[in-house]
Amino acid sequence: MKRANISICGLYNPEDPTESKDFSPIFYDINTIGWTTDIVTSPFRNFNLHFLLTLQNPQYRNLNYNAYGVNYDYNGKVIPELSKVLIEIDPSFYMMKRKLRAWLSFRYFGKQYANPTNAFYYNGWWENFGGLDYTVNRNVTLKFQAVNFLNQTGIKGAIQGADQEMSDSEYIGRTVVATGIRPRTFEFTVDIRF
């Protein structure tokens, strides 16, 4: 268990949203139990595979407070932006006497909550990357990378201003602010070592 604190600034009055007050600092604990399996294997020549599976349950402990006559109790709630299930699958293959490496990376993030009350959540999603790394010599490496080559769309992250929201019912069909999944991009870089 880890001790932390949070600065709750500008909590608004549910009866009068124009009224707000600073309630910081509020101290609380975070607790998790988990399991990670990490496998690195080379089943045949020039091929490597990395597989990572993490199961965890990150929760708030001792986090509750009263504001404007409402009791906010976050105990047992999953910490926002953390998944209970994480998966990474990273295959790579070397060619041309190991000068060229082709690689892929798939990362799965399970269901994530977007606010401390767990009223908002995102379904799990995959992020994907791929690329080619070519070693010209010991000082120069050329890299081509494709981000989100499967062109997935969606949002992730905390929803701004939703710390006090206990239900998502008033937000159905409305636009909320969060972070978008990275769009499909292609990147070319040159690494030079002196």
ZADO-1210 file (C-alpha; in nm, 4 decimals, padded with zeros to 6 digits):
<atoms>
<atom x="00.0000" y="00.0000" z="00.0000" code="MET" pos="1"/>
<atom x="00.1310" y="00.3433" z="-00.0876" code="LYS" pos="2"/>
<atom x="00.0388" y="00.6730" z="00.0777" code="ARG" pos="3"/>
<atom x="-00.0398" y="00.9607" z="-00.1565" code="ALA" pos="4"/>
<atom x="-00.2228" y="01.2889" z="-00.1588" code="ASN" pos="5"/>
<atom x="-00.4464" y="01.4606" z="-00.4027" code="ILE" pos="6"/>
<atom x="-00.5208" y="01.8260" z="-00.4444" code="SER" pos="7"/>
<atom x="-00.8947" y="01.8623" z="-00.4897" code="ILE" pos="8"/>
<atom x="-00.9229" y="02.2154" z="-00.6228" code="CYS" pos="9"/>
<atom x="-01.2417" y="02.3841" z="-00.7181" code="GLY" pos="10"/>
<atom x="-01.4994" y="02.1254" z="-00.6124" code="LEU" pos="11"/>
<atom x="-01.8302" y="02.2616" z="-00.7277" code="TYR" pos="12"/>
<atom x="-02.1573" y="02.2730" z="-00.5394" code="ASN" pos="13"/>
<atom x="-02.4003" y="02.0275" z="-00.7088" code="PRO" pos="14"/>
<atom x="-02.6875" y="02.2626" z="-00.6193" code="GLU" pos="15"/>
<atom x="-02.5093" y="02.5695" z="-00.7612" code="ASP" pos="16"/>
<atom x="-02.2321" y="02.4862" z="-01.0161" code="PRO" pos="17"/>
<atom x="-02.1113" y="02.8482" z="-01.0095" code="THR" pos="18"/>
<atom x="-01.9966" y="02.7969" z="-00.6489" code="GLU" pos="19"/>
<atom x="-01.6684" y="02.6124" z="-00.5923" code="SER" pos="20"/>
<atom x="-01.4238" y="02.5626" z="-00.3078" code="LYS" pos="21"/>
<atom x="-01.0699" y="02.4257" z="-00.2557" code="ASP" pos="22"/>
<atom x="-01.0637" y="02.1139" z="-00.0353" code="PHE" pos="23"/>
<atom x="-00.6924" y="02.0284" z="-00.0663" code="SER" pos="24"/>
<atom x="-00.4920" y="01.8475" z="00.0399" code="PRO" pos="25"/>
<atom x="-00.6720" y="01.5177" z="00.0887" code="ILE" pos="26"/>
<atom x="-00.4573" y="01.2186" z="00.1842" code="PHE" pos="27"/>
<atom x="-00.5381" y="00.8624" z="00.0791" code="TYR" pos="28"/>
<atom x="-00.3821" y="00.5235" z="00.0083" code="ASP" pos="29"/>
<atom x="-00.3570" y="00.3267" z="-00.3117" code="ILE" pos="30"/>
<atom x="-00.3477" y="-00.0494" z="-00.3105" code="ASN" pos="31"/>
<atom x="-00.3007" y="-00.3127" z="-00.5771" code="THR" pos="32"/>
<atom x="-00.2413" y="-00.6806" z="-00.6086" code="ILE" pos="33"/>
<atom x="-00.1193" y="-00.8203" z="-00.9347" code="GLY" pos="34"/>
<atom x="00.0574" y="-01.0801" z="-01.1411" code="TRP" pos="35"/>
<atom x="00.2947" y="-01.0313" z="-01.4324" code="THR" pos="36"/>
<atom x="00.4149" y="-01.3007" z="-01.6703" code="THR" pos="37"/>
<atom x="00.6984" y="-01.1960" z="-01.9000" code="ASP" pos="38"/>
<atom x="00.8195" y="-01.4350" z="-02.1713" code="ILE" pos="39"/>
<atom x="01.1090" y="-01.3723" z="-02.4083" code="VAL" pos="40"/>
<atom x="01.1774" y="-01.6518" z="-02.6558" code="THR" pos="41"/>
<atom x="01.3577" y="-01.7244" z="-02.9825" code="SER" pos="42"/>
<atom x="01.1797" y="-02.0325" z="-03.1220" code="PRO" pos="43"/>
<atom x="01.3845" y="-02.0253" z="-03.4414" code="PHE" pos="44"/>
<atom x="01.6860" y="-01.8462" z="-03.5842" code="ARG" pos="45"/>
<atom x="01.6592" y="-01.4665" z="-03.6212" code="ASN" pos="46"/>
<atom x="01.3083" y="-01.4576" z="-03.4711" code="PHE" pos="47"/>
<atom x="01.2348" y="-01.3133" z="-03.1269" code="ASN" pos="48"/>
<atom x="00.9048" y="-01.2963" z="-02.9439" code="LEU" pos="49"/>
<atom x="00.8269" y="-01.0974" z="-02.6311" code="HIS" pos="50"/>
<atom x="00.4973" y="-01.1581" z="-02.4510" code="PHE" pos="51"/>
<atom x="00.3850" y="-00.9770" z="-02.1367" code="LEU" pos="52"/>
<atom x="00.0637" y="-01.0301" z="-01.9406" code="LEU" pos="53"/>
<atom x="-00.0221" y="-00.8228" z="-01.6340" code="THR" pos="54"/>
<atom x="-00.3284" y="-00.8737" z="-01.4171" code="LEU" pos="55"/>
<atom x="-00.3769" y="-00.6130" z="-01.1447" code="GLN" pos="56"/>
<atom x="-00.6410" y="-00.4424" z="-00.9343" code="ASN" pos="57"/>
<atom x="-00.5310" y="-00.0837" z="-00.8500" code="PRO" pos="58"/>
<atom x="-00.7770" y="00.0705" z="-00.6046" code="GLN" pos="59"/>
<atom x="-00.8211" y="00.3701" z="-00.3776" code="TYR" pos="60"/>
<atom x="-00.8183" y="00.3161" z="-00.0025" code="ARG" pos="61"/>
<atom x="-00.9072" y="00.5653" z="00.2714" code="ASN" pos="62"/>
<atom x="-01.0310" y="00.8216" z="00.0210" code="LEU" pos="63"/>
<atom x="-01.3552" y="00.9868" z="00.1161" code="ASN" pos="64"/>
<atom x="-01.4610" y="01.3390" z="00.2017" code="TYR" pos="65"/>
<atom x="-01.7690" y="01.5559" z="00.2385" code="ASN" pos="66"/>
<atom x="-01.8320" y="01.8610" z="00.0271" code="ALA" pos="67"/>
<atom x="-02.1505" y="02.0655" z="00.0143" code="TYR" pos="68"/>
<atom x="-02.3400" y="01.8003" z="00.2102" code="GLY" pos="69"/>
<atom x="-02.2464" y="01.5185" z="-00.0277" code="VAL" pos="70"/>
<atom x="-02.0257" y="01.2273" z="00.0834" code="ASN" pos="71"/>
<atom x="-01.7747" y="01.1286" z="-00.1863" code="TYR" pos="72"/>
<atom x="-01.6454" y="00.7783" z="-00.1163" code="ASP" pos="73"/>
<atom x="-01.3839" y="00.6434" z="-00.3585" code="TYR" pos="74"/>
<atom x="-01.2821" y="00.3425" z="-00.1455" code="ASN" pos="75"/>
<atom x="-01.2548" y="00.0287" z="-00.3580" code="GLY" pos="76"/>
<atom x="-01.2853" y="00.2259" z="-00.6820" code="LYS" pos="77"/>
<atom x="-01.0379" y="00.1439" z="-00.9567" code="VAL" pos="78"/>
<atom x="-00.7827" y="00.4206" z="-01.0117" code="ILE" pos="79"/>
<atom x="-00.8594" y="00.6057" z="-01.3370" code="PRO" pos="80"/>
<atom x="-00.6479" y="00.5437" z="-01.6471" code="GLU" pos="81"/>
<atom x="-00.5162" y="00.2107" z="-01.5132" code="LEU" pos="82"/>
<atom x="-00.6274" y="-00.1195" z="-01.6647" code="SER" pos="83"/>
<atom x="-00.6776" y="-00.4430" z="-01.4772" code="LYS" pos="84"/>
<atom x="-00.5465" y="-00.6336" z="-01.7811" code="VAL" pos="85"/>
<atom x="-00.2395" y="-00.5376" z="-01.9884" code="LEU" pos="86"/>
<atom x="-00.0996" y="-00.7457" z="-02.2742" code="ILE" pos="87"/>
<atom x="00.2059" y="-00.6851" z="-02.4932" code="GLU" pos="88"/>
<atom x="00.3003" y="-00.8982" z="-02.7931" code="ILE" pos="89"/>
<atom x="00.6239" y="-00.7976" z="-02.9663" code="ASP" pos="90"/>
<atom x="00.7552" y="-01.0198" z="-03.2476" code="PRO" pos="91"/>
<atom x="01.0679" y="-00.9257" z="-03.4433" code="SER" pos="92"/>
<atom x="01.2713" y="-01.0854" z="-03.7214" code="PHE" pos="93"/>
<atom x="01.6292" y="-01.0144" z="-03.8334" code="TYR" pos="94"/>
<atom x="01.7384" y="-01.0299" z="-04.1982" code="MET" pos="95"/>
<atom x="02.0423" y="-00.9402" z="-04.4112" code="MET" pos="96"/>
<atom x="02.2945" y="-01.0770" z="-04.1596" code="LYS" pos="97"/>
<atom x="02.1059" y="-00.8994" z="-03.8762" code="ARG" pos="98"/>
<atom x="02.1435" y="-00.5545" z="-04.0346" code="LYS" pos="99"/>
<atom x="01.7664" y="-00.5260" z="-04.0927" code="LEU" pos="100"/>
<atom x="01.5077" y="-00.5889" z="-03.8216" code="ARG" pos="101"/>
<atom x="01.1347" y="-00.6008" z="-03.8932" code="ALA" pos="102"/>
<atom x="00.9182" y="-00.5709" z="-03.5851" code="TRP" pos="103"/>
<atom x="00.5596" y="-00.5382" z="-03.4666" code="LEU" pos="104"/>
<atom x="00.4192" y="-00.4379" z="-03.1299" code="SER" pos="105"/>
<atom x="00.0645" y="-00.4923" z="-03.0086" code="PHE" pos="106"/>
<atom x="-00.0469" y="-00.3576" z="-02.6714" code="ARG" pos="107"/>
<atom x="-00.3834" y="-00.4278" z="-02.5144" code="TYR" pos="108"/>
<atom x="-00.5264" y="-00.2060" z="-02.2428" code="PHE" pos="109"/>
<atom x="-00.8307" y="-00.3508" z="-02.0670" code="GLY" pos="110"/>
<atom x="-01.1299" y="-00.1500" z="-01.9538" code="LYS" pos="111"/>
<atom x="-01.0233" y="00.1809" z="-01.7983" code="GLN" pos="112"/>
<atom x="-01.2183" y="00.4195" z="-01.5826" code="TYR" pos="113"/>
<atom x="-01.2111" y="00.7880" z="-01.6721" code="ALA" pos="114"/>
<atom x="-01.2946" y="00.9401" z="-01.3333" code="ASN" pos="115"/>
<atom x="-01.2413" y="00.8499" z="-00.9642" code="PRO" pos="116"/>
<atom x="-01.6060" y="00.7546" z="-00.9017" code="THR" pos="117"/>
<atom x="-01.5838" y="00.5006" z="-01.1890" code="ASN" pos="118"/>
<atom x="-01.8991" y="00.6450" z="-01.3477" code="ALA" pos="119"/>
<atom x="-01.7259" y="00.6736" z="-01.6866" code="PHE" pos="120"/>
<atom x="-01.5191" y="00.4033" z="-01.8543" code="TYR" pos="121"/>
<atom x="-01.3643" y="00.3015" z="-02.1836" code="TYR" pos="122"/>
<atom x="-01.3800" y="-00.0474" z="-02.3260" code="ASN" pos="123"/>
<atom x="-01.0478" y="-00.2201" z="-02.3799" code="GLY" pos="124"/>
<atom x="-00.8476" y="-00.1381" z="-02.6935" code="TRP" pos="125"/>
<atom x="-00.5358" y="-00.2425" z="-02.8826" code="TRP" pos="126"/>
<atom x="-00.2534" y="-00.0097" z="-02.9799" code="GLU" pos="127"/>
<atom x="-00.0295" y="-00.1228" z="-03.2635" code="ASN" pos="128"/>
<atom x="00.3099" y="-00.0270" z="-03.4000" code="PHE" pos="129"/>
<atom x="00.5451" y="-00.1692" z="-03.6584" code="GLY" pos="130"/>
<atom x="00.8680" y="-00.0834" z="-03.8253" code="GLY" pos="131"/>
<atom x="01.1956" y="-00.1544" z="-03.9954" code="LEU" pos="132"/>
<atom x="01.5336" y="-00.0762" z="-03.8377" code="ASP" pos="133"/>
<atom x="01.8383" y="-00.0857" z="-04.0659" code="TYR" pos="134"/>
<atom x="02.1888" y="-00.0681" z="-03.9193" code="THR" pos="135"/>
<atom x="02.4090" y="00.1074" z="-04.1752" code="VAL" pos="136"/>
<atom x="02.7155" y="00.0754" z="-03.9510" code="ASN" pos="137"/>
<atom x="02.7905" y="00.0898" z="-03.5798" code="ARG" pos="138"/>
<atom x="02.7265" y="00.4680" z="-03.5788" code="ASN" pos="139"/>
<atom x="02.4211" y="00.5070" z="-03.8036" code="VAL" pos="140"/>
<atom x="02.0777" y="00.3388" z="-03.7845" code="THR" pos="141"/>
<atom x="01.7807" y="00.4185" z="-04.0088" code="LEU" pos="142"/>
<atom x="01.4336" y="00.3615" z="-03.8664" code="LYS" pos="143"/>
<atom x="01.0918" y="00.3585" z="-04.0261" code="PHE" pos="144"/>
<atom x="00.7931" y="00.3239" z="-03.7917" code="GLN" pos="145"/>
<atom x="00.4188" y="00.3028" z="-03.8463" code="ALA" pos="146"/>
<atom x="00.2017" y="00.4026" z="-03.5488" code="VAL" pos="147"/>
<atom x="-00.1562" y="00.2734" z="-03.5362" code="ASN" pos="148"/>
<atom x="-00.1217" y="00.1021" z="-03.8740" code="PHE" pos="149"/>
<atom x="-00.4607" y="-00.0671" z="-03.8127" code="LEU" pos="150"/>
<atom x="-00.6105" y="00.2855" z="-03.7938" code="ASN" pos="151"/>
<atom x="-00.8090" y="00.2329" z="-03.4753" code="GLN" pos="152"/>
<atom x="-01.0039" y="00.5268" z="-03.3333" code="THR" pos="153"/>
<atom x="-01.1261" y="00.6119" z="-02.9875" code="GLY" pos="154"/>
<atom x="-01.0484" y="00.8005" z="-02.6695" code="ILE" pos="155"/>
<atom x="-00.8684" y="00.7281" z="-02.3453" code="LYS" pos="156"/>
<atom x="-00.7556" y="00.9129" z="-02.0331" code="GLY" pos="157"/>
<atom x="-00.9293" y="01.1146" z="-01.7642" code="ALA" pos="158"/>
<atom x="-01.2436" y="01.3114" z="-01.8386" code="ILE" pos="159"/>
<atom x="-01.1824" y="01.6686" z="-01.7310" code="GLN" pos="160"/>
<atom x="-01.4093" y="01.8000" z="-01.4557" code="GLY" pos="161"/>
<atom x="-01.5718" y="01.4626" z="-01.3781" code="ALA" pos="162"/>
<atom x="-01.4208" y="01.3878" z="-01.0356" code="ASP" pos="163"/>
<atom x="-01.7544" y="01.4442" z="-00.8607" code="GLN" pos="164"/>
<atom x="-01.9800" y="01.2796" z="-01.1177" code="GLU" pos="165"/>
<atom x="-02.1497" y="00.9709" z="-00.9714" code="MET" pos="166"/>
<atom x="-02.3428" y="00.8723" z="-01.2847" code="SER" pos="167"/>
<atom x="-02.2948" y="00.8982" z="-01.6587" code="ASP" pos="168"/>
<atom x="-02.6687" y="00.9419" z="-01.7271" code="SER" pos="169"/>
<atom x="-02.6499" y="01.3188" z="-01.7844" code="GLU" pos="170"/>
<atom x="-02.3585" y="01.2783" z="-02.0258" code="TYR" pos="171"/>
<atom x="-02.5001" y="01.0243" z="-02.2702" code="ILE" pos="172"/>
<atom x="-02.4915" y="01.1787" z="-02.6164" code="GLY" pos="173"/>
<atom x="-02.2808" y="01.4767" z="-02.5007" code="ARG" pos="174"/>
<atom x="-01.9231" y="01.5596" z="-02.5926" code="THR" pos="175"/>
<atom x="-01.6650" y="01.5199" z="-02.3160" code="VAL" pos="176"/>
<atom x="-01.2935" y="01.6051" z="-02.3185" code="VAL" pos="177"/>
<atom x="-01.0356" y="01.3266" z="-02.2988" code="ALA" pos="178"/>
<atom x="-00.7307" y="01.2122" z="-02.4983" code="THR" pos="179"/>
<atom x="-00.7543" y="01.0504" z="-02.8385" code="GLY" pos="180"/>
<atom x="-00.5807" y="00.7310" z="-02.9435" code="ILE" pos="181"/>
<atom x="-00.2844" y="00.8243" z="-03.1613" code="ARG" pos="182"/>
<atom x="-00.3820" y="00.8522" z="-03.5280" code="PRO" pos="183"/>
<atom x="-00.2114" y="00.6533" z="-03.8013" code="ARG" pos="184"/>
<atom x="00.1297" y="00.8107" z="-03.8561" code="THR" pos="185"/>
<atom x="00.4503" y="00.7174" z="-04.0334" code="PHE" pos="186"/>
<atom x="00.7853" y="00.8248" z="-03.8948" code="GLU" pos="187"/>
<atom x="01.1378" y="00.8078" z="-04.0316" code="PHE" pos="188"/>
<atom x="01.4362" y="00.8729" z="-03.8063" code="THR" pos="189"/>
<atom x="01.8127" y="00.8544" z="-03.8308" code="VAL" pos="190"/>
<atom x="02.0129" y="00.7671" z="-03.5194" code="ASP" pos="191"/>
<atom x="02.3733" y="00.8893" z="-03.5311" code="ILE" pos="192"/>
<atom x="02.6174" y="00.7951" z="-03.2556" code="ARG" pos="193"/>
<atom x="02.9442" y="00.9803" z="-03.2096" code="PHE" pos="194"/>
</atoms>
